């Protein structure tokens, strides 16, 4: 199913930050992702954030509604 694409990111761990415990603002910045979708109305973008150590990403349902293709870009690129 198409929404499973959101869960195919690499493993999320503290190593991504480069140090043990980032400050709360840095942690939020680095957990925020850009979601790009291609669907019947063309291209659209939205945002989301990493919610789990396994790389699970949360975003609003309207971002994904009708999408044919979904790409997630992490803050690290």
mmCIF file of the N, C-alpha and C atoms, coordinates in Angstrom:
data_MODEL
# 
_entry.id   MODEL 
# 
loop_
_atom_site.group_PDB 
_atom_site.id 
_atom_site.type_symbol 
_atom_site.label_atom_id 
_atom_site.label_alt_id 
_atom_site.label_comp_id 
_atom_site.label_asym_id 
_atom_site.label_entity_id 
_atom_site.label_seq_id 
_atom_site.pdbx_PDB_ins_code 
_atom_site.Cartn_x 
_atom_site.Cartn_y 
_atom_site.Cartn_z 
_atom_site.occupancy 
_atom_site.B_iso_or_equiv 
_atom_site.pdbx_formal_charge 
_atom_site.auth_seq_id 
_atom_site.auth_comp_id 
_atom_site.auth_asym_id 
_atom_site.auth_atom_id 
_atom_site.pdbx_PDB_model_num 
ATOM 1   N N  . UNK A 1 1  ? 0.839  -1.173 0.000  1.00 0.00 ? 1  UNK A N  1 
ATOM 2   C CA . UNK A 1 1  ? 0.000  0.000  0.000  1.00 0.00 ? 1  UNK A CA 1 
ATOM 3   C C  . UNK A 1 1  ? 0.884  1.236  0.000  1.00 0.00 ? 1  UNK A C  1 
ATOM 4   N N  . UNK A 1 2  ? 0.435  2.300  -0.617 1.00 0.00 ? 2  UNK A N  1 
ATOM 5   C CA . UNK A 1 2  ? 1.280  3.466  -0.834 1.00 0.00 ? 2  UNK A CA 1 
ATOM 6   C C  . UNK A 1 2  ? 1.741  4.146  0.438  1.00 0.00 ? 2  UNK A C  1 
ATOM 7   N N  . UNK A 1 3  ? 0.976  4.124  1.506  1.00 0.00 ? 3  UNK A N  1 
ATOM 8   C CA . UNK A 1 3  ? 1.396  4.834  2.706  1.00 0.00 ? 3  UNK A CA 1 
ATOM 9   C C  . UNK A 1 3  ? 2.569  4.168  3.399  1.00 0.00 ? 3  UNK A C  1 
ATOM 10  N N  . UNK A 1 4  ? 2.877  2.920  3.052  1.00 0.00 ? 4  UNK A N  1 
ATOM 11  C CA . UNK A 1 4  ? 4.051  2.264  3.615  1.00 0.00 ? 4  UNK A CA 1 
ATOM 12  C C  . UNK A 1 4  ? 5.345  2.926  3.178  1.00 0.00 ? 4  UNK A C  1 
ATOM 13  N N  . UNK A 1 5  ? 5.312  3.732  2.115  1.00 0.00 ? 5  UNK A N  1 
ATOM 14  C CA . UNK A 1 5  ? 6.509  4.442  1.680  1.00 0.00 ? 5  UNK A CA 1 
ATOM 15  C C  . UNK A 1 5  ? 7.061  5.337  2.770  1.00 0.00 ? 5  UNK A C  1 
ATOM 16  N N  . UNK A 1 6  ? 6.199  5.826  3.625  1.00 0.00 ? 6  UNK A N  1 
ATOM 17  C CA . UNK A 1 6  ? 6.657  6.710  4.689  1.00 0.00 ? 6  UNK A CA 1 
ATOM 18  C C  . UNK A 1 6  ? 7.531  6.005  5.701  1.00 0.00 ? 6  UNK A C  1 
ATOM 19  N N  . UNK A 1 7  ? 7.459  4.703  5.759  1.00 0.00 ? 7  UNK A N  1 
ATOM 20  C CA . UNK A 1 7  ? 8.187  3.966  6.774  1.00 0.00 ? 7  UNK A CA 1 
ATOM 21  C C  . UNK A 1 7  ? 9.470  3.339  6.242  1.00 0.00 ? 7  UNK A C  1 
ATOM 22  N N  . UNK A 1 8  ? 9.847  3.665  5.014  1.00 0.00 ? 8  UNK A N  1 
ATOM 23  C CA . UNK A 1 8  ? 11.036 3.080  4.413  1.00 0.00 ? 8  UNK A CA 1 
ATOM 24  C C  . UNK A 1 8  ? 12.261 3.979  4.556  1.00 0.00 ? 8  UNK A C  1 
ATOM 25  N N  . UNK A 1 9  ? 12.308 4.771  5.605  1.00 0.00 ? 9  UNK A N  1 
ATOM 26  C CA . UNK A 1 9  ? 13.465 5.621  5.846  1.00 0.00 ? 9  UNK A CA 1 
ATOM 27  C C  . UNK A 1 9  ? 14.530 4.827  6.580  1.00 0.00 ? 9  UNK A C  1 
ATOM 28  N N  . UNK A 1 10 ? 15.731 5.343  6.580  1.00 0.00 ? 10 UNK A N  1 
ATOM 29  C CA . UNK A 1 10 ? 16.797 4.652  7.288  1.00 0.00 ? 10 UNK A CA 1 
ATOM 30  C C  . UNK A 1 10 ? 16.561 4.732  8.791  1.00 0.00 ? 10 UNK A C  1 
ATOM 31  N N  . UNK A 1 11 ? 17.232 3.881  9.519  1.00 0.00 ? 11 UNK A N  1 
ATOM 32  C CA . UNK A 1 11 ? 17.055 3.823  10.965 1.00 0.00 ? 11 UNK A CA 1 
ATOM 33  C C  . UNK A 1 11 ? 17.426 5.143  11.610 1.00 0.00 ? 11 UNK A C  1 
ATOM 34  N N  . UNK A 1 12 ? 16.599 5.606  12.478 1.00 0.00 ? 12 UNK A N  1 
ATOM 35  C CA . UNK A 1 12 ? 16.816 6.861  13.198 1.00 0.00 ? 12 UNK A CA 1 
ATOM 36  C C  . UNK A 1 12 ? 17.501 6.536  14.520 1.00 0.00 ? 12 UNK A C  1 
ATOM 37  N N  . UNK A 1 13 ? 18.612 7.172  14.793 1.00 0.00 ? 13 UNK A N  1 
ATOM 38  C CA . UNK A 1 13 ? 19.304 6.935  16.057 1.00 0.00 ? 13 UNK A CA 1 
ATOM 39  C C  . UNK A 1 13 ? 19.984 8.206  16.510 1.00 0.00 ? 13 UNK A C  1 
ATOM 40  N N  . UNK A 1 14 ? 20.472 8.205  17.717 1.00 0.00 ? 14 UNK A N  1 
ATOM 41  C CA . UNK A 1 14 ? 21.178 9.354  18.258 1.00 0.00 ? 14 UNK A CA 1 
ATOM 42  C C  . UNK A 1 14 ? 22.410 9.704  17.446 1.00 0.00 ? 14 UNK A C  1 
ATOM 43  N N  . UNK A 1 15 ? 22.941 8.743  16.693 1.00 0.00 ? 15 UNK A N  1 
ATOM 44  C CA . UNK A 1 15 ? 24.141 8.992  15.899 1.00 0.00 ? 15 UNK A CA 1 
ATOM 45  C C  . UNK A 1 15 ? 23.890 10.026 14.807 1.00 0.00 ? 15 UNK A C  1 
ATOM 46  N N  . UNK A 1 16 ? 22.651 10.190 14.387 1.00 0.00 ? 16 UNK A N  1 
ATOM 47  C CA . UNK A 1 16 ? 22.324 11.167 13.354 1.00 0.00 ? 16 UNK A CA 1 
ATOM 48  C C  . UNK A 1 16 ? 22.666 12.573 13.836 1.00 0.00 ? 16 UNK A C  1 
ATOM 49  N N  . UNK A 1 17 ? 22.488 12.818 15.117 1.00 0.00 ? 17 UNK A N  1 
ATOM 50  C CA . UNK A 1 17 ? 22.745 14.132 15.673 1.00 0.00 ? 17 UNK A CA 1 
ATOM 51  C C  . UNK A 1 17 ? 24.230 14.430 15.809 1.00 0.00 ? 17 UNK A C  1 
ATOM 52  N N  . UNK A 1 18 ? 25.075 13.418 15.876 1.00 0.00 ? 18 UNK A N  1 
ATOM 53  C CA . UNK A 1 18 ? 26.503 13.623 16.019 1.00 0.00 ? 18 UNK A CA 1 
ATOM 54  C C  . UNK A 1 18 ? 26.930 13.776 17.470 1.00 0.00 ? 18 UNK A C  1 
ATOM 55  N N  . UNK A 1 19 ? 25.988 13.767 18.396 1.00 0.00 ? 19 UNK A N  1 
ATOM 56  C CA . UNK A 1 19 ? 26.295 13.828 19.817 1.00 0.00 ? 19 UNK A CA 1 
ATOM 57  C C  . UNK A 1 19 ? 25.155 13.200 20.585 1.00 0.00 ? 19 UNK A C  1 
ATOM 58  N N  . UNK A 1 20 ? 25.353 12.989 21.859 1.00 0.00 ? 20 UNK A N  1 
ATOM 59  C CA . UNK A 1 20 ? 24.395 12.208 22.641 1.00 0.00 ? 20 UNK A CA 1 
ATOM 60  C C  . UNK A 1 20 ? 23.013 12.836 22.767 1.00 0.00 ? 20 UNK A C  1 
ATOM 61  N N  . UNK A 1 21 ? 22.948 14.049 23.273 1.00 0.00 ? 21 UNK A N  1 
ATOM 62  C CA . UNK A 1 21 ? 21.664 14.658 23.559 1.00 0.00 ? 21 UNK A CA 1 
ATOM 63  C C  . UNK A 1 21 ? 21.586 16.075 23.004 1.00 0.00 ? 21 UNK A C  1 
ATOM 64  N N  . UNK A 1 22 ? 20.878 16.273 21.906 1.00 0.00 ? 22 UNK A N  1 
ATOM 65  C CA . UNK A 1 22 ? 20.738 17.638 21.393 1.00 0.00 ? 22 UNK A CA 1 
ATOM 66  C C  . UNK A 1 22 ? 19.787 18.428 22.293 1.00 0.00 ? 22 UNK A C  1 
ATOM 67  N N  . UNK A 1 23 ? 19.876 19.741 22.239 1.00 0.00 ? 23 UNK A N  1 
ATOM 68  C CA . UNK A 1 23 ? 18.904 20.570 22.945 1.00 0.00 ? 23 UNK A CA 1 
ATOM 69  C C  . UNK A 1 23 ? 17.539 20.367 22.325 1.00 0.00 ? 23 UNK A C  1 
ATOM 70  N N  . UNK A 1 24 ? 16.478 20.762 23.012 1.00 0.00 ? 24 UNK A N  1 
ATOM 71  C CA . UNK A 1 24 ? 15.127 20.492 22.489 1.00 0.00 ? 24 UNK A CA 1 
ATOM 72  C C  . UNK A 1 24 ? 14.852 21.148 21.140 1.00 0.00 ? 24 UNK A C  1 
ATOM 73  N N  . UNK A 1 25 ? 15.341 22.344 20.914 1.00 0.00 ? 25 UNK A N  1 
ATOM 74  C CA . UNK A 1 25 ? 15.083 23.013 19.634 1.00 0.00 ? 25 UNK A CA 1 
ATOM 75  C C  . UNK A 1 25 ? 15.848 22.322 18.516 1.00 0.00 ? 25 UNK A C  1 
ATOM 76  N N  . UNK A 1 26 ? 17.094 21.943 18.763 1.00 0.00 ? 26 UNK A N  1 
ATOM 77  C CA . UNK A 1 26 ? 17.869 21.218 17.754 1.00 0.00 ? 26 UNK A CA 1 
ATOM 78  C C  . UNK A 1 26 ? 17.240 19.861 17.454 1.00 0.00 ? 26 UNK A C  1 
ATOM 79  N N  . UNK A 1 27 ? 16.729 19.203 18.473 1.00 0.00 ? 27 UNK A N  1 
ATOM 80  C CA . UNK A 1 27 ? 16.095 17.893 18.270 1.00 0.00 ? 27 UNK A CA 1 
ATOM 81  C C  . UNK A 1 27 ? 14.867 18.030 17.376 1.00 0.00 ? 27 UNK A C  1 
ATOM 82  N N  . UNK A 1 28 ? 14.063 19.069 17.598 1.00 0.00 ? 28 UNK A N  1 
ATOM 83  C CA . UNK A 1 28 ? 12.868 19.284 16.774 1.00 0.00 ? 28 UNK A CA 1 
ATOM 84  C C  . UNK A 1 28 ? 13.270 19.619 15.347 1.00 0.00 ? 28 UNK A C  1 
ATOM 85  N N  . UNK A 1 29 ? 14.248 20.487 15.175 1.00 0.00 ? 29 UNK A N  1 
ATOM 86  C CA . UNK A 1 29 ? 14.709 20.836 13.822 1.00 0.00 ? 29 UNK A CA 1 
ATOM 87  C C  . UNK A 1 29 ? 15.179 19.611 13.064 1.00 0.00 ? 29 UNK A C  1 
ATOM 88  N N  . UNK A 1 30 ? 15.947 18.771 13.726 1.00 0.00 ? 30 UNK A N  1 
ATOM 89  C CA . UNK A 1 30 ? 16.513 17.613 13.043 1.00 0.00 ? 30 UNK A CA 1 
ATOM 90  C C  . UNK A 1 30 ? 15.494 16.498 12.849 1.00 0.00 ? 30 UNK A C  1 
ATOM 91  N N  . UNK A 1 31 ? 14.408 16.503 13.599 1.00 0.00 ? 31 UNK A N  1 
ATOM 92  C CA . UNK A 1 31 ? 13.369 15.488 13.437 1.00 0.00 ? 31 UNK A CA 1 
ATOM 93  C C  . UNK A 1 31 ? 12.339 15.897 12.384 1.00 0.00 ? 31 UNK A C  1 
ATOM 94  N N  . UNK A 1 32 ? 12.342 17.163 11.969 1.00 0.00 ? 32 UNK A N  1 
ATOM 95  C CA . UNK A 1 32 ? 11.383 17.649 10.984 1.00 0.00 ? 32 UNK A CA 1 
ATOM 96  C C  . UNK A 1 32 ? 11.803 17.222 9.580  1.00 0.00 ? 32 UNK A C  1 
ATOM 97  N N  . UNK A 1 33 ? 10.843 16.779 8.789  1.00 0.00 ? 33 UNK A N  1 
ATOM 98  C CA . UNK A 1 33 ? 11.115 16.323 7.431  1.00 0.00 ? 33 UNK A CA 1 
ATOM 99  C C  . UNK A 1 33 ? 10.237 17.074 6.438  1.00 0.00 ? 33 UNK A C  1 
ATOM 100 N N  . UNK A 1 34 ? 10.682 17.108 5.186  1.00 0.00 ? 34 UNK A N  1 
ATOM 101 C CA . UNK A 1 34 ? 9.866  17.656 4.107  1.00 0.00 ? 34 UNK A CA 1 
ATOM 102 C C  . UNK A 1 34 ? 9.268  16.477 3.350  1.00 0.00 ? 34 UNK A C  1 
ATOM 103 N N  . UNK A 1 35 ? 7.987  16.546 3.082  1.00 0.00 ? 35 UNK A N  1 
ATOM 104 C CA . UNK A 1 35 ? 7.280  15.487 2.362  1.00 0.00 ? 35 UNK A CA 1 
ATOM 105 C C  . UNK A 1 35 ? 6.863  16.056 1.005  1.00 0.00 ? 35 UNK A C  1 
ATOM 106 N N  . UNK A 1 36 ? 7.335  15.449 -0.066 1.00 0.00 ? 36 UNK A N  1 
ATOM 107 C CA . UNK A 1 36 ? 6.946  15.851 -1.416 1.00 0.00 ? 36 UNK A CA 1 
ATOM 108 C C  . UNK A 1 36 ? 6.077  14.744 -2.001 1.00 0.00 ? 36 UNK A C  1 
ATOM 109 N N  . UNK A 1 37 ? 4.974  15.130 -2.611 1.00 0.00 ? 37 UNK A N  1 
ATOM 110 C CA . UNK A 1 37 ? 4.078  14.139 -3.205 1.00 0.00 ? 37 UNK A CA 1 
ATOM 111 C C  . UNK A 1 37 ? 3.772  14.508 -4.650 1.00 0.00 ? 37 UNK A C  1 
ATOM 112 N N  . UNK A 1 38 ? 3.493  13.482 -5.430 1.00 0.00 ? 38 UNK A N  1 
ATOM 113 C CA . UNK A 1 38 ? 3.034  13.642 -6.796 1.00 0.00 ? 38 UNK A CA 1 
ATOM 114 C C  . UNK A 1 38 ? 1.698  12.931 -6.875 1.00 0.00 ? 38 UNK A C  1 
ATOM 115 N N  . UNK A 1 39 ? 0.692  13.640 -7.355 1.00 0.00 ? 39 UNK A N  1 
ATOM 116 C CA . UNK A 1 39 ? -0.641 13.063 -7.409 1.00 0.00 ? 39 UNK A CA 1 
ATOM 117 C C  . UNK A 1 39 ? -1.442 13.653 -8.550 1.00 0.00 ? 39 UNK A C  1 
ATOM 118 N N  . UNK A 1 40 ? -2.739 13.430 -8.551 1.00 0.00 ? 40 UNK A N  1 
ATOM 119 C CA . UNK A 1 40 ? -3.591 13.875 -9.650 1.00 0.00 ? 40 UNK A CA 1 
ATOM 120 C C  . UNK A 1 40 ? -3.627 15.396 -9.823 1.00 0.00 ? 40 UNK A C  1 
ATOM 121 N N  . UNK A 1 41 ? -3.333 16.136 -8.774 1.00 0.00 ? 41 UNK A N  1 
ATOM 122 C CA . UNK A 1 41 ? -3.313 17.599 -8.860 1.00 0.00 ? 41 UNK A CA 1 
ATOM 123 C C  . UNK A 1 41 ? -1.903 18.138 -9.062 1.00 0.00 ? 41 UNK A C  1 
ATOM 124 N N  . UNK A 1 42 ? -0.972 17.264 -9.393 1.00 0.00 ? 42 UNK A N  1 
ATOM 125 C CA . UNK A 1 42 ? 0.413  17.680 -9.620 1.00 0.00 ? 42 UNK A CA 1 
ATOM 126 C C  . UNK A 1 42 ? 1.278  17.471 -8.394 1.00 0.00 ? 42 UNK A C  1 
ATOM 127 N N  . UNK A 1 43 ? 2.272  18.332 -8.279 1.00 0.00 ? 43 UNK A N  1 
ATOM 128 C CA . UNK A 1 43 ? 3.224  18.242 -7.186 1.00 0.00 ? 43 UNK A CA 1 
ATOM 129 C C  . UNK A 1 43 ? 2.765  19.077 -6.001 1.00 0.00 ? 43 UNK A C  1 
ATOM 130 N N  . UNK A 1 44 ? 3.035  18.578 -4.804 1.00 0.00 ? 44 UNK A N  1 
ATOM 131 C CA . UNK A 1 44 ? 2.706  19.319 -3.588 1.00 0.00 ? 44 UNK A CA 1 
ATOM 132 C C  . UNK A 1 44 ? 3.743  18.987 -2.531 1.00 0.00 ? 44 UNK A C  1 
ATOM 133 N N  . UNK A 1 45 ? 3.853  19.843 -1.543 1.00 0.00 ? 45 UNK A N  1 
ATOM 134 C CA . UNK A 1 45 ? 4.779  19.594 -0.436 1.00 0.00 ? 45 UNK A CA 1 
ATOM 135 C C  . UNK A 1 45 ? 4.046  19.757 0.880  1.00 0.00 ? 45 UNK A C  1 
ATOM 136 N N  . UNK A 1 46 ? 4.601  19.131 1.866  1.00 0.00 ? 46 UNK A N  1 
ATOM 137 C CA . UNK A 1 46 ? 4.091  19.236 3.222  1.00 0.00 ? 46 UNK A CA 1 
ATOM 138 C C  . UNK A 1 46 ? 5.236  18.985 4.178  1.00 0.00 ? 46 UNK A C  1 
ATOM 139 N N  . UNK A 1 47 ? 4.924  18.834 5.420  1.00 0.00 ? 47 UNK A N  1 
ATOM 140 C CA . UNK A 1 47 ? 5.959  18.557 6.405  1.00 0.00 ? 47 UNK A CA 1 
ATOM 141 C C  . UNK A 1 47 ? 5.524  17.404 7.291  1.00 0.00 ? 47 UNK A C  1 
ATOM 142 N N  . UNK A 1 48 ? 6.461  16.903 8.033  1.00 0.00 ? 48 UNK A N  1 
ATOM 143 C CA . UNK A 1 48 ? 6.210  15.826 8.975  1.00 0.00 ? 48 UNK A CA 1 
ATOM 144 C C  . UNK A 1 48 ? 7.341  15.798 9.970  1.00 0.00 ? 48 UNK A C  1 
ATOM 145 N N  . UNK A 1 49 ? 7.338  14.797 10.812 1.00 0.00 ? 49 UNK A N  1 
ATOM 146 C CA . UNK A 1 49 ? 8.426  14.674 11.769 1.00 0.00 ? 49 UNK A CA 1 
ATOM 147 C C  . UNK A 1 49 ? 8.625  13.225 12.154 1.00 0.00 ? 49 UNK A C  1 
ATOM 148 N N  . UNK A 1 50 ? 9.854  12.906 12.506 1.00 0.00 ? 50 UNK A N  1 
ATOM 149 C CA . UNK A 1 50 ? 10.215 11.559 12.928 1.00 0.00 ? 50 UNK A CA 1 
ATOM 150 C C  . UNK A 1 50 ? 9.658  11.360 14.329 1.00 0.00 ? 50 UNK A C  1 
ATOM 151 N N  . UNK A 1 51 ? 8.916  10.276 14.519 1.00 0.00 ? 51 UNK A N  1 
ATOM 152 C CA . UNK A 1 51 ? 8.290  10.028 15.820 1.00 0.00 ? 51 UNK A CA 1 
ATOM 153 C C  . UNK A 1 51 ? 8.820  8.788  16.521 1.00 0.00 ? 51 UNK A C  1 
ATOM 154 N N  . UNK A 1 52 ? 9.692  8.042  15.884 1.00 0.00 ? 52 UNK A N  1 
ATOM 155 C CA . UNK A 1 52 ? 10.186 6.826  16.511 1.00 0.00 ? 52 UNK A CA 1 
ATOM 156 C C  . UNK A 1 52 ? 11.623 6.529  16.173 1.00 0.00 ? 52 UNK A C  1 
ATOM 157 N N  . UNK A 1 53 ? 12.245 5.753  17.012 1.00 0.00 ? 53 UNK A N  1 
ATOM 158 C CA . UNK A 1 53 ? 13.634 5.335  16.805 1.00 0.00 ? 53 UNK A CA 1 
ATOM 159 C C  . UNK A 1 53 ? 13.788 4.537  15.515 1.00 0.00 ? 53 UNK A C  1 
ATOM 160 N N  . UNK A 1 54 ? 12.701 3.923  15.038 1.00 0.00 ? 54 UNK A N  1 
ATOM 161 C CA . UNK A 1 54 ? 12.761 3.093  13.834 1.00 0.00 ? 54 UNK A CA 1 
ATOM 162 C C  . UNK A 1 54 ? 12.589 3.895  12.545 1.00 0.00 ? 54 UNK A C  1 
ATOM 163 N N  . UNK A 1 55 ? 12.460 5.223  12.656 1.00 0.00 ? 55 UNK A N  1 
ATOM 164 C CA . UNK A 1 55 ? 12.311 6.056  11.473 1.00 0.00 ? 55 UNK A CA 1 
ATOM 165 C C  . UNK A 1 55 ? 10.876 6.328  11.074 1.00 0.00 ? 55 UNK A C  1 
ATOM 166 N N  . UNK A 1 56 ? 9.919  5.948  11.900 1.00 0.00 ? 56 UNK A N  1 
ATOM 167 C CA . UNK A 1 56 ? 8.518  6.218  11.609 1.00 0.00 ? 56 UNK A CA 1 
ATOM 168 C C  . UNK A 1 56 ? 8.289  7.717  11.513 1.00 0.00 ? 56 UNK A C  1 
ATOM 169 N N  . UNK A 1 57 ? 7.566  8.134  10.481 1.00 0.00 ? 57 UNK A N  1 
ATOM 170 C CA . UNK A 1 57 ? 7.305  9.551  10.240 1.00 0.00 ? 57 UNK A CA 1 
ATOM 171 C C  . UNK A 1 57 ? 5.808  9.814  10.305 1.00 0.00 ? 57 UNK A C  1 
ATOM 172 N N  . UNK A 1 58 ? 5.435  10.903 10.974 1.00 0.00 ? 58 UNK A N  1 
ATOM 173 C CA . UNK A 1 58 ? 4.034  11.327 11.052 1.00 0.00 ? 58 UNK A CA 1 
ATOM 174 C C  . UNK A 1 58 ? 3.841  12.561 10.178 1.00 0.00 ? 58 UNK A C  1 
ATOM 175 N N  . UNK A 1 59 ? 2.740  12.593 9.454  1.00 0.00 ? 59 UNK A N  1 
ATOM 176 C CA . UNK A 1 59 ? 2.356  13.763 8.672  1.00 0.00 ? 59 UNK A CA 1 
ATOM 177 C C  . UNK A 1 59 ? 0.838  13.797 8.623  1.00 0.00 ? 59 UNK A C  1 
ATOM 178 N N  . UNK A 1 60 ? 0.274  14.904 8.185  1.00 0.00 ? 60 UNK A N  1 
ATOM 179 C CA . UNK A 1 60 ? -1.178 15.032 8.105  1.00 0.00 ? 60 UNK A CA 1 
ATOM 180 C C  . UNK A 1 60 ? -1.732 14.220 6.933  1.00 0.00 ? 60 UNK A C  1 
ATOM 181 N N  . UNK A 1 61 ? -2.915 13.697 7.093  1.00 0.00 ? 61 UNK A N  1 
ATOM 182 C CA . UNK A 1 61 ? -3.538 12.867 6.058  1.00 0.00 ? 61 UNK A CA 1 
ATOM 183 C C  . UNK A 1 61 ? -3.723 13.637 4.753  1.00 0.00 ? 61 UNK A C  1 
ATOM 184 N N  . UNK A 1 62 ? -4.025 14.931 4.826  1.00 0.00 ? 62 UNK A N  1 
ATOM 185 C CA . UNK A 1 62 ? -4.259 15.689 3.587  1.00 0.00 ? 62 UNK A CA 1 
ATOM 186 C C  . UNK A 1 62 ? -2.991 15.834 2.751  1.00 0.00 ? 62 UNK A C  1 
ATOM 187 N N  . UNK A 1 63 ? -1.827 15.689 3.371  1.00 0.00 ? 63 UNK A N  1 
ATOM 188 C CA . UNK A 1 63 ? -0.564 15.751 2.622  1.00 0.00 ? 63 UNK A CA 1 
ATOM 189 C C  . UNK A 1 63 ? -0.461 14.546 1.679  1.00 0.00 ? 63 UNK A C  1 
ATOM 190 N N  . UNK A 1 64 ? -0.936 13.406 2.124  1.00 0.00 ? 64 UNK A N  1 
ATOM 191 C CA . UNK A 1 64 ? -0.814 12.166 1.359  1.00 0.00 ? 64 UNK A CA 1 
ATOM 192 C C  . UNK A 1 64 ? -2.039 11.823 0.514  1.00 0.00 ? 64 UNK A C  1 
ATOM 193 N N  . UNK A 1 65 ? -3.124 12.496 0.746  1.00 0.00 ? 65 UNK A N  1 
ATOM 194 C CA . UNK A 1 65 ? -4.378 12.157 0.065  1.00 0.00 ? 65 UNK A CA 1 
ATOM 195 C C  . UNK A 1 65 ? -4.216 12.166 -1.454 1.00 0.00 ? 65 UNK A C  1 
ATOM 196 N N  . UNK A 1 66 ? -4.481 11.030 -2.080 1.00 0.00 ? 66 UNK A N  1 
ATOM 197 C CA . UNK A 1 66 ? -4.429 10.897 -3.525 1.00 0.00 ? 66 UNK A CA 1 
ATOM 198 C C  . UNK A 1 66 ? -3.029 10.792 -4.114 1.00 0.00 ? 66 UNK A C  1 
ATOM 199 N N  . UNK A 1 67 ? -2.008 10.754 -3.283 1.00 0.00 ? 67 UNK A N  1 
ATOM 200 C CA . UNK A 1 67 ? -0.629 10.734 -3.788 1.00 0.00 ? 67 UNK A CA 1 
ATOM 201 C C  . UNK A 1 67 ? -0.318 9.438  -4.523 1.00 0.00 ? 67 UNK A C  1 
ATOM 202 N N  . UNK A 1 68 ? 0.416  9.576  -5.634 1.00 0.00 ? 68 UNK A N  1 
ATOM 203 C CA . UNK A 1 68 ? 0.910  8.416  -6.370 1.00 0.00 ? 68 UNK A CA 1 
ATOM 204 C C  . UNK A 1 68 ? 2.325  8.084  -5.929 1.00 0.00 ? 68 UNK A C  1 
ATOM 205 N N  . UNK A 1 69 ? 3.071  9.108  -5.591 1.00 0.00 ? 69 UNK A N  1 
ATOM 206 C CA . UNK A 1 69 ? 4.475  8.943  -5.231 1.00 0.00 ? 69 UNK A CA 1 
ATOM 207 C C  . UNK A 1 69 ? 4.763  9.865  -4.059 1.00 0.00 ? 69 UNK A C  1 
ATOM 208 N N  . UNK A 1 70 ? 5.504  9.365  -3.075 1.00 0.00 ? 70 UNK A N  1 
ATOM 209 C CA . UNK A 1 70 ? 5.855  10.146 -1.889 1.00 0.00 ? 70 UNK A CA 1 
ATOM 210 C C  . UNK A 1 70 ? 7.356  10.083 -1.689 1.00 0.00 ? 70 UNK A C  1 
ATOM 211 N N  . UNK A 1 71 ? 7.976  11.257 -1.466 1.00 0.00 ? 71 UNK A N  1 
ATOM 212 C CA . UNK A 1 71 ? 9.397  11.318 -1.160 1.00 0.00 ? 71 UNK A CA 1 
ATOM 213 C C  . UNK A 1 71 ? 9.564  12.096 0.146  1.00 0.00 ? 71 UNK A C  1 
ATOM 214 N N  . UNK A 1 72 ? 10.378 11.568 1.046  1.00 0.00 ? 72 UNK A N  1 
ATOM 215 C CA . UNK A 1 72 ? 10.629 12.206 2.321  1.00 0.00 ? 72 UNK A CA 1 
ATOM 216 C C  . UNK A 1 72 ? 12.085 12.636 2.367  1.00 0.00 ? 72 UNK A C  1 
ATOM 217 N N  . UNK A 1 73 ? 12.318 13.902 2.710  1.00 0.00 ? 73 UNK A N  1 
ATOM 218 C CA . UNK A 1 73 ? 13.684 14.414 2.814  1.00 0.00 ? 73 UNK A CA 1 
ATOM 219 C C  . UNK A 1 73 ? 13.963 14.777 4.268  1.00 0.00 ? 73 UNK A C  1 
ATOM 220 N N  . UNK A 1 74 ? 14.972 14.140 4.840  1.00 0.00 ? 74 UNK A N  1 
ATOM 221 C CA . UNK A 1 74 ? 15.374 14.417 6.214  1.00 0.00 ? 74 UNK A CA 1 
ATOM 222 C C  . UNK A 1 74 ? 16.112 15.742 6.318  1.00 0.00 ? 74 UNK A C  1 
ATOM 223 N N  . UNK A 1 75 ? 16.172 16.309 7.497  1.00 0.00 ? 75 UNK A N  1 
ATOM 224 C CA . UNK A 1 75 ? 16.877 17.566 7.724  1.00 0.00 ? 75 UNK A CA 1 
ATOM 225 C C  . UNK A 1 75 ? 18.354 17.439 7.356  1.00 0.00 ? 75 UNK A C  1 
ATOM 226 N N  . UNK A 1 76 ? 18.896 16.256 7.462  1.00 0.00 ? 76 UNK A N  1 
ATOM 227 C CA . UNK A 1 76 ? 20.313 16.024 7.137  1.00 0.00 ? 76 UNK A CA 1 
ATOM 228 C C  . UNK A 1 76 ? 20.550 15.912 5.638  1.00 0.00 ? 76 UNK A C  1 
ATOM 229 N N  . UNK A 1 77 ? 19.473 15.982 4.864  1.00 0.00 ? 77 UNK A N  1 
ATOM 230 C CA . UNK A 1 77 ? 19.599 15.893 3.415  1.00 0.00 ? 77 UNK A CA 1 
ATOM 231 C C  . UNK A 1 77 ? 19.304 14.517 2.909  1.00 0.00 ? 77 UNK A C  1 
# 
